[in-house]
Amino acid sequence: DRPIGRIGDTLVFQNNEALELGKSILIYRGLTRNSGFEVDVIIPAFDPRSPFPYTFTIAEAKRGFKLVNRSFRLLSATPSFLHLEQVTE
């Protein structure tokens, strides 16, 4: 799978733009007020109109987190862009 916005193991998300990753769609929703960021996950096979919202703190995301059965580490988060590194387990 080579999602739009992939540069090697780095994924680049633009705010409110969908990025396909395997059988899921991820949408970066921006920064939160409490030093975090939000990502919506849509699983089209399950329900293409119902996103599952996830919120991560910057600190926890830099240590690593799982989303859609993949492991990531936060590289940077701004109001407009999110950069994640996909890490192998």
C-alpha positions as CSV (number, residue, x, y, z in Angstrom):
1,D,0.0,0.0,0.0
2,R,1.4,3.4,-1.0
3,P,-0.9,6.0,0.4
4,I,-0.9,9.6,-0.9
5,G,1.5,11.6,1.2
6,R,4.0,8.8,1.8
7,I,7.7,9.5,1.6
8,G,9.5,6.3,2.6
9,D,8.3,5.4,6.1
10,T,7.0,8.9,6.7
11,L,3.3,9.8,6.2
12,V,2.4,13.4,5.6
13,F,-1.2,14.4,6.4
14,Q,-2.8,17.8,5.5
15,N,-5.5,19.0,7.8
16,N,-9.0,17.7,6.8
17,E,-7.6,15.8,3.8
18,A,-8.2,12.0,3.5
19,L,-5.2,9.7,3.3
20,E,-5.8,6.0,2.4
21,L,-3.8,3.5,4.4
22,G,-4.6,-0.1,3.5
23,K,-8.3,-0.7,3.9
24,S,-8.8,2.4,6.1
25,I,-9.0,6.2,5.5
26,L,-7.2,8.5,8.0
27,I,-8.1,12.2,8.3
28,Y,-6.0,14.6,10.3
29,R,-8.3,16.9,12.2
30,G,-5.7,19.3,13.7
31,L,-4.3,20.2,17.1
32,T,-6.3,20.1,20.4
33,R,-6.3,22.6,23.2
34,N,-4.5,20.2,25.5
35,S,-1.2,19.7,23.6
36,G,-2.5,16.9,21.4
37,F,-3.9,16.1,17.9
38,E,-6.9,14.3,16.5
39,V,-7.2,11.8,13.7
40,D,-10.5,10.3,12.4
41,V,-10.4,6.7,11.0
42,I,-13.0,5.6,8.5
43,I,-13.3,1.9,7.6
44,P,-15.3,1.9,4.4
45,A,-16.1,-1.8,4.6
46,F,-17.7,-1.2,8.0
47,D,-19.4,2.2,7.5
48,P,-18.0,4.8,5.1
49,R,-19.9,7.7,6.8
50,S,-19.0,7.0,10.4
51,P,-15.5,8.1,11.5
52,F,-13.9,6.7,14.6
53,P,-12.2,9.7,16.3
54,Y,-8.8,9.3,18.1
55,T,-7.0,11.8,20.2
56,F,-3.3,11.6,21.2
57,T,-1.1,13.8,23.2
58,I,2.1,15.1,21.6
59,A,4.2,13.4,24.3
60,E,2.6,10.0,24.0
61,A,2.6,10.1,20.2
62,K,6.4,10.9,20.2
63,R,6.9,7.7,22.1
64,G,4.8,5.7,19.7
65,F,1.2,4.6,19.3
66,K,-1.0,2.2,17.3
67,L,-3.7,3.1,14.8
68,V,-5.4,0.8,12.2
69,N,-3.2,-2.2,13.3
70,R,0.0,-0.3,12.5
71,S,2.6,1.4,14.8
72,F,3.6,5.0,14.4
73,R,5.7,7.7,16.0
74,L,5.0,11.4,15.8
75,L,7.6,13.4,14.0
76,S,5.7,16.8,14.0
77,A,2.2,18.2,14.3
78,T,1.2,21.7,13.3
79,P,-2.3,23.2,12.7
80,S,-2.0,22.4,9.0
81,F,0.2,19.2,8.8
82,L,0.9,16.0,10.7
83,H,4.1,14.0,10.0
84,L,4.2,10.4,11.3
85,E,6.8,7.7,10.9
86,Q,5.5,4.2,10.4
87,V,7.6,1.9,12.6
88,T,8.0,-1.8,12.3
89,E,7.5,-4.0,15.4
